[in-house]
């Protein structure tokens, strides 16, 4: 069974201590560009349309660096209702899109 903590992977990295350091990945689902007058009129339960459709890929960032793209999915089982991202494209950080 795969170890979700990644400890098996740590051993594969030759004892590198950095493999156990967590990083934050930001998932960008879209952007909105409302006029300020429209923005200040927004209230509770207002809907702010984004520039992407539900089936469009989302972008994954570490800091301000694009690292990949994927599709949003809903988890099943004990994690039902939570969102996840299925990776569909990994960016080659040395050469641009992969």
Secondary structure, DSSP 8 states (H G I E B T S, - for coil): ---TT-HHHHHHTTT-GGGG-----EEE-------HHHHHH--TT-----SS-TTS-EEEEETTEEEEEEEEEE--GGGTT-EEEEEEEE-BTTTB--
